[in-house]
Amino acid sequence: MKKEEIIVELVRIAERLGIKIIEDKLLRKGGHCRVFTIKYLIMDKRISTNDKIELLVSALKSQNLDDIYLTPKIRELCTLEKQN
C-alpha cells in the first residue's frame, strides 16, 4: 500500500468517525482536539507524507475502531501507535 493510499484511507476513517480535517499553513505540524462536541484534526498542508500519516494515526488511536473495518496495514499502524 502506497503512502498516498494510506492517507486516503486514514482520512476516510477519520471522516467516518466525525473528525473534521483542516489543512492550512501552520507554524507547527498540527494536532487533534475537540471543541464542544466537534472533533478536529488540524494539519499544516506543507508537512511530509510521513508526518500526515503520523498525525492521522494519532487522532484515530483514541477513537473506538471496533466497529470500523480497517485494512491490515491500517490496523497495524494504529496498533503500533497505541503501543508507543
Secondary structure by P-SEA (a helix, b strand, c coil): ccaaaaaaaaaaaaaaabbbbbbccccccbbbbbcccbbbbbbcccccaaaaaaaaaaaacccccccccccaaaaaaaaaaaac
